[in-house]
Amino acid sequence: MGEPSSNRRREQDGVAADTVMPARRPLRVYAFDPQLANTLDRIGPGVVTVDVPWEPLKVGPFGARVIVTDFDGGRLDGNKPAARYYEPVDLDDPAIAVQQGLAPSERDPRFHQQMVYAVAMRTLTAFDGALGRRIRPPGGILRLIPHGFRGQNAFYSPEAGAVLFGYFQADEFDPGPNLPGQFVYTCLSHDVAVHEVAHAIVHRIRKWLLQVTNRDVAALHEAIADLTAIFLHFTLPGVVAETVATTRTELGDPTPLVELAQQFGYSTGQRASLRTALDQPDPRRYETETEPHARGAILVAAVFEAFLTVYRRRIADLLRLATGGTGNLPTGALHPDLVTRVAKEASRTAQHVLGMCIRALDYLPTVDVTFPDFLRAVVTSDRDLFPTDGDGLRTAFIDAFRRRGLHPGADEVISLAEASLAWPTVRWADDAQIPSRGRMLVRDVLTLNPRLTWDPGEKDAPLDATEILGTEWNEGELRASLEAFAEQHHGELGLAAPGRTENRIRAEDLVTTFRYDEDGAAHVAFIVQYVQTVNPKDLPDVPSEIVELAVRRASTLIADGSGRPRYVVAKPLPGPGIQLGPAAALRASRLERWVQDIEWRDPLRPFGYSKRGASPLGLDLALLHGAAL
Amino acid sequence: VNHSADDGPRREAVRVRMYRVGFGDCFLIRIPSEDTERLILVDCGVHTASKGGVPLDEVVERVIADVTDLVGEPRIDVVVATHRHRDHVEGFDNPAWMNVNVDEVWLPWTENPKDPLARRLLSRQSRRAMHLAELSADHNTERWLAIRALANNSLKNAAAMAMLHHGFAGAATRRYLPSSSCGRSASFTTSALPGVTVHVLGPSRDEAIIRDIEPPAGGTYLRTGRGGNALTIQGPNLPFDRFIVPKDDYRERFAHLMLRSEGTVVAASRTDPLAAAAALEQAVNGTSLMLAFEYRGITLVFAGDAQWGTWNAALDDAKRNGILTRADFYKVGHHGSHNATPREFVESCLHGAQFALVPVARTNIPAFSEIPRLLLLEALADPQRCEHVIRSDAPPETAPESVTVSDVWIEVEVVGRPDGGTL
C-alpha cells in the first residue's frame, strides 16, 4: 500500500493495514424533531438511522465539506455576553460508532452536533446526485453552528460562511405539545437543518439570488429550501411506508410527511406546523402575495401537486393488481406487500421530482429569477436528459404551475407546450466553441470522486489537476479566457458592448456537469454565469447606488460537450450594443417599478439609512427568517 | 357668537391652521356653519428629537385660547388623534384639556379598547417599544440616539391616550374608525359637523394591512423581546453547562474547530436595532387614520402618517381614488418623508390643489436628514398639482392673501374649485 488516497486506512491510525473502510456511516437522528418523536400520534418512527457517505472525520465533526463548531453566542454572564464553546463529538470513537452515533437526546449538545452533520451530509448528497457534480459549499467548507444564538430563528449567513441555528424557550402561553418555557432547538429539526443547508447550496449555485430584484427571487430561494426538506422526508426509513399505510396511499392528506417544522410552529404559538406543501390552487395568490415564504409556498405546492399526479399514475397498476382490477381498496389495513411497493414508488417519484428541481438550478438565469423562469429551466433541463416524457413528469409540472398562474406570458412564449417553454437552442454564426473546456473538464472530473484525504478540510481539488494538465492549475487564466470569449460574443449573450472601464463582463462561476440520459449515455455540459455591471446612466429611473450595488446584466451560457453554446439564458438591460432591445426595455421598466415599490416599503428609507448601508435590495437571510424561518 | 365677519371664514371657504410645534402635527380646521364656526383639531404632539418650534405647552395654551376666541368658549367639535405616536398626541397629556368641551373624539380602530385584535396589536407594539427603549438606554452613539428617539416616539404615551379616551369636559362620543356603522363606503356625517362628509380612507381592517402593522410580514425586523434575536435569556436551568469547555482548553484541544471571528458570528445573529426601531415606527404609522373632509365641494385630505398599505388600498379603490383626486388641501404624510406620500398620488391624482402643508422641523438626529424628502416637496410644488407647498419651519416670505403667518401658526384659506369640485 502506498498513498492513503483510497478508502484504506493507514496502519498508524490503529487500524490493520488493508482494512477496507466502510462506504457509509450510519447515524441516528430525529426523523422530524423531538416534539414528534415524543408524541404518540406521529406516523412512523420518531428516531431513524440514516447513512451518510463515509469520510474521514476529525472531532467536531469536521469533514471535507462540513465543519461543526458548537459555539454558543447567546450566553450571558450576569448582564455581559459570555460566549461559550461546548465539547465536540468524536463520531469515530468506537463507543459512539458501534451504536450508530449517540442516542437522540435534547440534553446532550454532542448529539445535536451529530444530527446537524448527518442532515447536512444528506442534503449535500441529494444535490450532488441531481446536479451531476460534487457541490462544494461557498468558501469550500460549510460551518454549522448548532447553538449559535438565542432566538426563534435559524439562517445561513454568507458573511460568516455558516448556518447558525438558534434556540429559544417555548411560548409561555401557547406552546402546543411542548412544555411552556422549555428549550426548543432549531438544530434538532430535520426540516430546519435541510432548509438552511439548502440555502447555502443554492447560494453556491446562484449567488446573485441574494439581490432581490423582483418578488420571486427571495421566494424561490425559500421554495427550493422547502422542497428539499419536504422531499427528503421520503428518504427517511420507515416513514413513507407507515404514511402510505395510514393514509391508504393518499399522500396528499395532511401528515407530517407533507408538513414542515412542526415543533417550531407549535412552540412559537402558531398552533400548526410552520408550512405545508398543500394548497388550494388560486392564481390570484401569485398576483398578490409578497411575503417570500408564503409566495414560495405557492411554488412548493405546485411542485408537490406534480409529484402527487405522477405518483398516483405510477401506483394505479399496483392498486388494480391488488384489487382484482377495480382499483378500489377494500376496508381494513392494506396488505404489507402493497404498502412496501407503493412506498417504493413514492420514494422513487419524490427523488425524481426533487432531482428535476435541483437540476433546473443550473439552467436558471444568473440574476433576477422568476417562477416562470424556474418552470422553463425545469422543462429544458429535463428534456435534455429525458426527451421522452414517459411518465408525464413534465406535463404534470406544467399543469400544476399553470393552475397557479406561475407561467410566462404570451409576450415570452407562444404557448405552454413543452417545446415552447424550453429555452430556445442557439446556433452561433461563427460556430464558436467556448475556450478552455478541456481544462474545466479535467478539473471537474477530478472532483467527482474526491481523493479522501486524511486531513479533513484540505482541498481535494484542483490540486490533482496539475498531474494531468502537466501545468499548474490557474483559475484566473481560465476565467480570463472565458471573459475574453464573452467580450467577443457580447451581442449573442445579451450583454452590452464592454468599454474601457464600464460594462465590464465577469465570468462568475464555471462548472462542468456530468449526467446520464434515458439511454444511459453520459452527458457533459459546461455552464458559465456571466455578469456585467451596468452604467447608472442606462437606468436613469433607478437610484445610482442601487444600480451599482445590486443591478446587473447577466447571462447563463450552457454549452454542450463539444463546447458549442446550446442555450443562452439572458437577463438584458438597456445599454450600448444590446441586441435584445425589447426584452431589455421590458426588464428595465419592471425593475424601475420594483425599486420604487421596495423603497416605498423600506422602513429605513426615510431615515436616509439605505444610502449608507447596504442596498435595500440585498436579501438578509437572517432578517427574512426572523419572520418565518 | 362674537367674532367679526372678517375674522371668520367666508361661507364658501375652509381654513386650516397649522401650529408650528416643530417636528410634530397640530392642525385646527375651521368650517363655517349657520351659527358659530365648527372646529376640528387634528393631532397635537411633537417629537422628542425636534429642534425648534413653539414649546408644546405653549401651543396647547394657544390652541385653547384660539378656540375660545373663535367660538366664544373653550369648545372643539371634533378632536382627531390619527395614531398614538408622541409627535401626534403628546400635547393631550395636559390637564388644561379637562376644561375644553369636546363633542366627539375620533381614533383609529386599533385604539378601540373593546376590540381584541386591536388590544393585541397595541400590546405587542408597546412591548417592542419598551424593549428598544431599554436596549438603547445606555448608549449614546448617533445610531443609538436615533433608535432611542424612534422607540420613545412609539412608547405608550399613556397619559395622552387617557385624555383622548376618557378626558375633556362634557361627555364626548368616541368613534373608532372606520367603524362598522359607517358601512362599506366608510363615509359618514355627524351633527357635530353640519354640511361635512367624512371619508375614512384608512386604516382598513384588511388582512394585508394588519399584517403590515404586526408580524410576521412587517415583522422581519420586529422579533425582539422574549425569544427574539436581540435578547438573550438568563436564569437557572441553562442547558449544557456541564459540556462547556473553557476557551483556552478548547483552543488547545480543538484548534481546528475554533472560529476565526466570533464577532462575525455574533453580529450575524443580531437584529439591527435601528432596523427594528424603524420597522416599529412604520408599523405604528400603519395604524394611522387617513381622513378626507368634504364641505361644499372643498376636499381636505389628512393622511396622518399613513404607510404604503393604507395608501395602496385607497389608491386601488375607485371611490377613494376619486376623493384623493379631488383634494384641494393635502396634509403631507409623515413630515414629508420619502415613503409616506406615494408617487402615484402625486403624479396621477393630485391636480389643481391649493395647499400642501408640511409640519416639519430639524431634529437632533442626523439620520433624519432625509426628512422632509426635498424631491417629494418639489414634485408636489408643480403648479399643475398644487399651488402652494408650505413648511411649518419655513413660512413663505411673501405670503399670498390666502395665507396668514404668525409666530405660532400658519393659516391657509381653502376655497371651492371654479368647476364646483365635482367630477
Contacts between the chains, C-beta under 8 A, distances in Angstrom:
chain1	res1	chain2	res2	distance
A	58	B	256	5.9
A	59	B	254	6.3
A	59	B	257	7.5
A	60	B	254	7.4
A	60	B	256	7.2
A	60	B	257	5.2
A	62	B	256	5.8
A	62	B	257	6.4
A	67	B	256	8.0
A	67	B	257	6.8
A	68	B	257	7.7
A	69	B	257	4.8
A	69	B	258	7.4
A	69	B	259	6.0
A	71	B	259	5.7
A	71	B	262	6.7
A	71	B	265	6.5
A	72	B	240	7.5
A	73	B	262	7.0
A	73	B	265	5.7
A	73	B	266	4.3
A	73	B	269	6.1
A	74	B	232	5.1
A	74	B	233	7.4
A	74	B	269	7.5
A	75	B	232	7.2
A	75	B	238	7.2
A	76	B	232	4.9
A	76	B	233	7.9
A	76	B	234	4.8
A	81	B	232	7.1
A	81	B	266	7.2
A	83	B	262	5.9
A	83	B	266	6.8
A	84	B	244	4.9
A	85	B	244	7.3
A	85	B	245	5.2
A	85	B	247	6.4
A	85	B	250	4.4
A	85	B	254	7.7
A	85	B	257	7.9
A	86	B	240	5.6
A	86	B	243	4.4
A	86	B	244	6.3
A	86	B	245	6.8
A	87	B	243	4.5
A	87	B	244	7.8
A	87	B	245	5.4
A	88	B	254	5.9
A	88	B	257	6.0
A	107	B	239	6.9
A	107	B	240	7.8
A	108	B	243	7.5
A	109	B	239	7.7
A	109	B	240	4.9
A	109	B	243	5.2
A	110	B	243	7.3
A	143	B	259	7.9
A	145	B	265	6.4
A	147	B	240	7.5
A	148	B	265	6.2
A	148	B	268	8.0
A	148	B	269	5.7
A	149	B	229	6.9
A	149	B	266	7.4
A	149	B	269	3.5
A	149	B	270	7.9
A	150	B	227	7.5
A	150	B	229	7.9
A	150	B	231	7.3
A	150	B	232	5.2
A	150	B	233	5.2
A	151	B	223	7.2
A	151	B	227	6.7
A	151	B	228	5.9
A	151	B	229	4.1
A	151	B	269	6.7
A	152	B	223	6.6
A	152	B	227	5.2
A	152	B	228	6.9
A	153	B	223	7.3
A	153	B	229	6.1
A	153	B	269	7.7
A	155	B	268	7.9
A	157	B	265	7.7
A	157	B	268	4.1
A	159	B	264	6.1
A	159	B	268	6.0
A	160	B	261	7.9
A	160	B	264	4.9
A	160	B	265	5.1
A	160	B	268	4.9
A	162	B	265	6.5
A	162	B	268	7.7
A	164	B	265	6.7
A	164	B	268	6.2
A	164	B	269	5.4
A	166	B	229	7.5
A	166	B	269	7.0
A	167	B	239	7.8
A	168	B	227	4.2
A	168	B	233	7.6
A	169	B	226	7.5
A	169	B	227	6.0
A	169	B	233	6.4
A	171	B	227	7.8
A	172	B	226	8.0
A	183	B	239	5.5
A	268	B	227	7.7
A	288	B	208	7.9
A	290	B	217	7.6
A	291	B	211	7.6
A	291	B	216	7.0
A	291	B	217	4.9
A	456	B	256	8.0
A	457	B	256	7.2
A	596	B	343	6.4
A	599	B	338	7.0
A	599	B	339	6.8
A	600	B	308	5.1
A	600	B	338	7.8
A	600	B	339	4.7
A	600	B	342	6.5
A	600	B	343	7.9
A	601	B	308	5.5
A	601	B	339	6.9
A	602	B	339	7.0
A	603	B	221	6.8
A	603	B	275	7.1
A	603	B	278	4.0
A	603	B	279	4.4
A	603	B	281	6.7
A	603	B	282	4.0
A	604	B	274	7.1
A	604	B	275	6.0
A	604	B	278	4.7
A	605	B	338	5.0
A	605	B	339	5.5
A	605	B	370	7.6
A	606	B	278	7.8
A	606	B	334	6.9
A	606	B	337	3.7
A	606	B	338	4.9
A	606	B	339	6.0
A	606	B	340	7.4
A	606	B	368	7.9
A	606	B	370	5.9
A	606	B	371	5.7
A	606	B	373	7.6
A	607	B	146	6.7
A	607	B	274	7.6
A	607	B	278	6.0
A	607	B	367	4.5
A	607	B	368	6.1
A	607	B	370	6.5
A	607	B	371	7.8
A	608	B	367	6.0
A	608	B	368	7.4
A	608	B	369	5.3
A	608	B	370	3.6
A	609	B	274	6.7
A	609	B	278	7.3
A	609	B	367	6.2
A	622	B	229	7.6
A	622	B	268	6.2
A	622	B	269	6.7
A	622	B	271	7.7
A	623	B	220	4.7
A	623	B	221	6.3
A	623	B	271	7.1
A	623	B	275	7.3
A	624	B	220	6.2
A	626	B	219	7.3
A	626	B	220	5.8
A	626	B	221	7.5
A	626	B	222	7.9
A	626	B	223	4.7
A	626	B	228	7.9
A	626	B	229	6.1
A	626	B	271	6.5
A	627	B	215	6.3
A	627	B	216	4.2
A	627	B	217	7.1
A	627	B	219	5.1
A	627	B	220	4.6
A	627	B	223	7.4
A	628	B	216	5.3
